[in-house]
Amino acid sequence: MLRVHFTPEDLARVRVAAAPDPLWELTNSVQVLATDESALAYGEWRRLVRPGRGPADVLLAGLMPSRGYAPDFFTPALSGSPDLDSAIDTVLSTPRAVLREDLASLASSTERSHPLPAVTRALADGDANALRHLGTALHTYHRRALAPHWPHIRAQVNADVAVRSRAVLDGGADGLLTSFAPLLRWRPPVLEAAYPVDRDVRLGGRGLLLQPSFFCHQRPVMLAELHADLTPVLVHPIQHTPDWAGARGACGQGAELAALLGRTRAAILEDVVTGRTTGELARRFGISAAAASQHTAVLRRAGLLLSMRRNKYVVHTITPTGLALLAGVPASRPTTDR
């Protein structure tokens, strides 16, 4: 059981990351690739990625085991929304003492399912060639396993952020933390979650960053060691749409494109950029809730928006494909035409 203890100051400093963290997605996906768990969410992605496995995958699987301890230095605190190159440069700039400590903890873990890579000792010593080899492996893996799916990963994280934003508007920090049920249980002043070890984290006024992660599955994750001068990060799973890995970016062809023609749907697509509930769409466009649901269902089937149910409402957000479509058409005004 994980128990995160809040003070009033921590509640005032809770925030949600606005974008996926490239390093958490990389690390979590390496661990997901090594198992057959959560087949509904990741089975098709594994089928596409596993045939191309090479030396980079072997190296990373040995350094990022799916069970037990995984080195914290792979997921450092990143400021803003850094690109992949900057994020990996941060990993490769880890102080030698931290490399040595983290890799010693990895070596002593009894739950590893892969042998330690031969380069581990050189990495622990901060050897420049070993670090370059690691950097190449990280880039190679990301390019093959994550980059082709990144637009959807980003869109799905954006949808989760829209849901959390809605929860904050409805209930403040208390509403935000409550919105994570049943994954997280908010029992003020403690946030609880199922966890592989019994652990208490006392925030002590540092606040908490809630980081949505597409490849985090089943339960949340926190770093093994929390630095006193950094805001703790709780990485949590998000909801997935079916068959996401097999979906292609080309949407709106044939019958679906014909179904999309009309000002109301185009205007709805513009309006959900910042996230809207079905009821809000109905009120804003002067249509019934049933009509709003029908319009969003067509847009969703075409891959132009995502819908996520949270408690009593469904929040709709636009996808990268939807944004691309909007960029090529004139702006639309709200209208009541069907």
N, C-alpha and C positions, 0 to 999 in steps of 0.2 A: 504494500500500500504506500502510495506517495501522498504526503500531506504538506501542503504549502500554506504557511501561516502568514496572515496579513495583519498589518497595523492600519489605522486610519490613513496614515501617509501613503502606504502602499496602494490602497484603493484609489487614491487621487492620482497615482502614477501608473495605473494599468493602461497599457496600450496594445493595439493589434498591428502587427506588421502588414504593410500595404501591398507587399509583393512576395513571391516565392524567394527563398534564400537559395542561391545556386549550389552552395556547399551542402546544406542540409538535404536538398533534393538528390544531389549526387551520392552522398553517403547513404541515405535511406534507400535509394534505388539499388545500390550495390547489394545491400542486405536483403532487399525484397527479391532480387534476382537469384539469390542463393537458395531460396526456399520455394515451396509450392503453396504457401499460405495465401489466403485472400485471392483465390483463383478467379472469382467473379470480377474483381477490380483489376487484377494484374495478369491474368492468364494469357490473354491475347498479346499483351506487351512482351511477356516472357517468350512466347512463341516466335515473335518477330526478332527479338534481340539475341536470344541464346545461340542460334546458329552462327553468329558472327563473332563469338567470343574468341579472344586472343590473349597474348601475354599481359596486356594492360588489365584485363578482367581478372586474370590469375593473381596478379600483384595486389590489386585492390581488394579482392575477396579475402586474401590473407591478412590484410591490414584493417579491414572493416568487417569483422565477423558478424553474422546475423544473431548470434547468441553471446551473452556475456559482455565484457567490456570492449568498447571501441574507442580508439584514441580521441581525446577531446580536441587535439590541435587541428583536426580536419574540419571543424566547424567553429572557427573563431568568431568573435563579435565583429560584425561588419557595419560600418556607418553608411547611412543612406541606402541606395540601391545600386551597389557596385556591379560592374559587368563581370563576366566569368574570368577574364584575364586578371583583373585586379583581385578578385577573390582568391584565385589560385596563387597569385604572388604573395598574398597574405599568409597562406598556408606554408609556402616555401620559405617565408621569412621568420618562421617560428624560432624562438631562441633555442639554442642547443640544450640547455638544461630542461626545457619543457619537452623537447623531443625525447630526450633520454628518459625522463620520468614517465611520460605517456606510453612509450614503447616497452618500458620495463613492466608496467601494469598490464599491457597486452600480453607479454610473454608469460606472465604469472597467472593469467586467466585459465581456469580449468574447463571452460565451456567452449573453447575454440574448436571449430569443426575443420579448419584448414591449418596446415603447417605454416609457421612463420616464413615469409619470403626470405630468400638468401640475402637480400639487400637491407634487411632490417637493422643489423648491427651498424652498417655504414650510415643509415639514416639517423640512428641514435647518436652517432658521432658528428652529425651535421655535415657529412661529406658532400661537397658540391656536386659531384657527378651523380651520386645517389639521389640528391634532391632534384636535379634536372630530369633524371629517369622517372621520378615520381610525378613531376609536373607534366611530362609527356604522357604518362599513363592517365592522369586525370583529364587532360584535354582530349585524348583519344577516346576514352570511354564516354565522355559527355557528347562528343560529336556523333558517335554512333548510336548511343542508347537514349539520350535525352533531347538533343537538339531537334530531331524530326518531330518530336511531340511537344516541344516547349510552348507553342501558342496555346495548345489545349491546357497544359499544366498551368500556365499563367491565367487563362480564362477561368479555370475551375477554382483557383485560389482567389481570384477577384470576386467570384460569386460568393465564396465563403466570407470574404471581408465585407461584402454588401450585407449579408445576413447579420454579421456581428455589429455593423454600424446601425442597422435597424434596431437591434437589441439595446444598444446604448441610448438611442433616441427614445425608446419606450421605457427604459428603466435604469439608465445610468450604469455605473460600474456593477451594481448588484444585478441588473438585468443582463449585462454582458456575461458575467460569470455564470449566471443561471442558464443562459442559452446553450451552454455546452453539455447539458444533461442529455443522455445518461453517461456520456463519455467521462465527463468531469462532474463531480457532485459539490455544489457550493453550499457549505454549512458554515455560515459566518461565525468566526473570521477565518475558516479553514477551507481550502479547496482540495478535494480528495480525488484520487484516481487509482485504478488498478495498476500495479507496478511489480516488476520481477523481484524487487527487494523492498524491505521496509525502510522508508526514508522520510525524514522530516526536514523541510526547507523553511527557514525563517527569513523572510524578506528584509526585515529590519529597516524599512523606509526606502529601500532601493527601487521599489516598484516591480513590475513584471511585464515582460514583452511576450505576448502570445503570438507564436509564429505558425501560421497554417502551412502544412506540408502535404503535397500530393502523394508522396511515397512513404509517409509515416502511416503505419497501419496498426490497427487493433488497440494500441494504447499510446499515450503521450511519452515524450522523451525529454530529459533534462541532462545537461552535462554532469559528469561525475564530480567534477570540482567546480565550485562557483567562486569566482574572484570577488573579493569584498568591494572593489571599486567599480564593478560592472553590473548593469541591470541583468538579473537572471532571465533566462529565456525558457519558456515552456513550448515545445514543439508538439503540435497536435494533428491528428488525422482530419481529413475533410471528406465530404461526400463526393462520390464519383458518378458520372453518367455511364450507362452501359455502352459497351463496344467502343469506348473512346479511342483505343489504340488502333482500331481498324478503320476509323473514320478518316476521310480525306478532306482536304481544305476546300475543294471545289464543291460549293453548295449552290442551291437555287437553280438547278437545271431541270428541264423537262416539266413534269406536272407540278413539282414544288415551286418552280419559278413562276408558273402561271398562278398558283395559289397565293403567292406573295404580292402580286400586283394589286395596288389599291392604296389610297392615301392613309387610311387608318393604320394598317400594319406598318407602313413605312414610318408613320409618326410614333407608333408604339416603340418601334425599334430604336428611334432616336431617344425616346423618353427613358428607356431602361438602361441607358449608359451608366447612370449613377445608382441603379437598382430601384425597382418599384414592386409593390405587392399587387396582386390581382385586383383587390378592392380599390387601390389608388388609381390604377389604370382605368377602371370602370368610371370612377368619379371624374377623372381628368378629361376623358373623352366622351362623357355623356352616354355611355353604353351600359348594358347590363353586365353583371359579373359573369354570367354564362358566355356572353359574347366576348368579353375580355379573355376568358379562359380559352375560347376557341381560337382567337387570334394568336395568343401566345403558344398554343399547341402547334399551330402551323409553323410559326417561326422557330420553335424548338426542334421540330422534325427536320427542318431545313438546316439545322446547325447554326442558326443565327443568334439564338439566345439560350441561356441556361436557366433552369428553374430549380430552386431548392426549398423544400418544405421545412419550416421551423415552427413547431408548436401550432398556433392557430392560423398562420398565414404562409403563403408561398411568395418568395422573393425571386424576381426575374432580373437577369443581368445580361448584357450583350457579350458575344464572343468576338474574337479577333476577325473571324469571317464576316460577322455582322458589321463590325467597324469598317472593314474594307469595302463592303457593299455600300455603306452610307457615304463613304468618301467619293464614290463615283456617281451619286445621284443628288439632285437638288434637295435642299432642306424642305421638310414637310411641316405643315401646320396641323394642330389637333383638329379633328373633324369627326362628325358623327356618321359619315357614310360607311356602309358595310362592305 
